[in-house]
């Protein structure tokens, strides 16, 4: 028995029957979309698959309808049709992961080429070139990883890529997206994409996210963006600006949200239609520029009630060059912190104040504590997310050793991180 994309099948595993349509699947797995809208993935050697309705063209198969079912179903583009050239750079994360049955843990095992092979629809959208940058979970990334990644993106654009997709772990995707937003001025779309659930798991979001990312990579939106599920259903993905996005849920497929901004737009999964909601930089509007400098010795300090201000001494005495404070409300710390903040300023370490509220804008002119913070030299981060403020600080201090110049740059909007008007 042979199965291919679009076939209706029933799958029996351990006495339970699952029904649905065959989706693009990794080798050794069969993924179906169930009537509930959820995807379910199965290891093909552990299930019995029965064909219910034949809907597409035959591709591969094996055994007695149980063992090897591959769902390639690749529709190759018409000969002679010129598709845009897109580079796909893999870094690891869940989108490149499957369960390692030896350990039971999810590990990054797929390369960019494996992802391309597993999602045949991609080949209808663009002419892809795969490149492996790393195979790590994104919690293992650091500023060196961002620089290597940015360098590879620049190389691909210089070599003629009309768009770049970066497959990335979701945990720290917003840091990497922010880092590239400051490091690179891009004439083409640079799209981060990941998945919350690995390819062999029920309801994996990898194929839909990758297909939507490819649509954005060939679009007019020439910015560093994050493309991920917009809702828990398989209806559309959202396109988030790299400096305004945050992972807001541990496991939901629609975990990524734009904060203090609307998303740039949405991509419809079935039609590929892109709708935009805010202004964005268009393809070719900017020329490629690359400023990779990064200062790793920067940190975020979260103020909590009663927290000992002496914690700031650690950073002063250990060679740190700048701090982001995650203050309360409009951007506050307790009065006891003010002398230490002055000490940080005397050490010529810029301090950006952001808010634990995440939503809204910093204003340190309302209460005494805020005014004292400003007098001590703190910089209001406006409506910048704390993580983005940290990456901005690292980038700015990687560009200049001049304290006054750095403070001037930190007050500016450098990559869309400060919006003029915060959403109510
Ligand atoms: N821990 C993983 C990572 O960030 C999670 C994911 O990719 O969704 O690499």
Boltz pocket constraint, residues with backbone or C-beta under 6 A from the ligand:
constraints:
  - pocket:
      binder: B
      contacts: [[A, 92], [A, 93], [A, 94], [A, 95], [A, 136], [A, 137], [A, 138], [A, 139], [A, 168], [A, 169], [A, 170], [A, 171], [A, 172], [A, 194], [A, 195], [A, 196], [A, 197]]
      max_distance: 6.0
